[in-house]
Amino acid sequence: MPQLPSSAPTSEELAPAVEELVPTAGGLVPAAEELAPAVQDLRREPLPLRGRTALVTGAARRAGIGYAVARRLAAYGASVYLHHHVPHDAAMPWGADRPEAAAAGVREALGDPGARVVHGPGDLSEPGAPAELIARAADALGGRIDILVANHALSGSDGPLDAIDAAMLDAHWAVDTRSVILLVQAYARLRAALPPKAPGGRVVLMTSGQDIAGGMPGEIAYALQKGALASVTRSLATTLAEHAVTLNTVNPGPVDTGYLTGEAYGAVASMFPAGRWGMPDDPARLIAWLATDEARWITGQVIDSEGGFRR
């Protein structure tokens, strides 16, 4: 703000200073041009996550969203830790991938030659596993995690209302909700140990289409737990704000990760204006952007990334 003369100025002396101020209910504030970003700040940094570190859960399948997110973060300059749980994928119809191959693919995308890619296992259905994973990832990435993307989820073991049972509900609760909250808790404790207002703190959770149109009546257990994450988004964002961390939740919409084929695949594709499914990199672009400083003013939001999907 310009300095006004200490002695009583003449109107001619005061005019230039007053022209740079705007009256408001709270007094005089700098004019708009003083509040605008400098020109150099308007230009995009080619590696906006250089020097940042990230943990992405559920990132072992090269056909999956977690892998696509990890590649984007790496391409933006971040060091990335990939979490995987091969036994879960091996039990699914699409089968497991090789974690080493996924890590190699992310490493290939590194934008900063000084960044690193690490991977490790973890059964997040175990109560102590989330905190252990945060500690292990932080140790591998130099003692700090800036970006947490909780992408993992339990597939299968679900059904409509008349088919589900207590074991199904408990299994989805443990993996889809409890482990996510415990990951965020351990992450928050790690961030609290950093200097106040340390930059770069970002958390992204994943939800689904349970709150849109007719919901997900064929996957009650999964829909329940994903709905819980959407519901708690604002509360977690408020809690993390004191650590200068933003938290948002993304609904990626129907994404082709290899779980559907045949006529059903074509029927879903026809429900998109573009005539195609979402690809893993579609939500990955949004999630990677939320991790950058450009998105620092966005928190507590549930964001749909569905390409106009028509239910």
Order of alpha helices (4+ residues) and beta strands (2+ residues): alpha-beta-beta-alpha-alpha-beta-alpha-beta-alpha-alpha-beta-alpha-beta-alpha-alpha-beta-alpha-beta-alpha-alpha-beta
